[in-house]
Amino acid sequence: MSVKTSLLNGSYRGLLFDMDGTILNSIAAAERIWTTWAVRHGVDVETFLPTIHGVRAIDTINRLALPGVDAEAEAAWITEAEIDDVEGIVEVSGAANFLKSLPAHQWAIVTSAPRALALRRMAAAGIPEPGVMVTAEDVSAGKPDPAGYRLAARRLQVDPAECLIFEDADVGIRAGEAAGANIMVITATHVHPLQTRHATLASYDSVTSHVDGNNLIRLHFL
């Protein structure tokens, strides 16, 4: 187990989860598609691929400011290609069972992926569909903007400060911080150790939860 439990207050009204890299691992599939796209557009693959994670496709493409590129059309191509390719997508260890153990009205997914892609990847990884899911279409500004996490908290009818956000990427961590929530960093897909002031967790196999009499979710680390 890798977790700094002293950084957590231990009880929350809502749990908010990023998707890619946090509850499922889609790195190989995403990098296959984005590599094809980058080569086609003359973008250096080695320096480009680390920038795609945790960010909406349209924001990634717009950031490059490639001349003559229709960002919306290219983002749509990326989405369709990713929907078609789910080979190798798996849950982060223990994620599905942990999510199924939570009260349905007290957790949500907040992802930079479009809804159709999110549902496809979740199905491939055996991740349950939540009652509240905020996707790329639901916000005008993606992570690191906090809008997605704030919207998810509002839909759960809780304050962001009463939530614990599970994230893996820097842009998502910054979004959670800006929303005013507590942060748990999932390190399952990290190649290099992450320096962070937040609590960290390598997998969901070492955490359980229960709801107390005040409808607060309390986490316990094994």
Secondary structure, 3 states (H helix, E strand, C coil): CCCCHHHCCCEECEEEECCECCCEECHHHHHHHHHHHHHHCCCCHHHHHHHCCCCCHHHHHHHHCCCCCCHHHHHHHHHHHHHHCCCCCEECCCHHHHHHCCCHHHEEEECCCCHHHHHHHHHHHCCCCCCEEECHHHCCCCCCCCHHHHHHHHHHCCCHHHEEEEECCHHHHHHHHHHCCEEEEECCCCCCCCCCCCEEECCHHHEEEEECCCCCEEEEEC
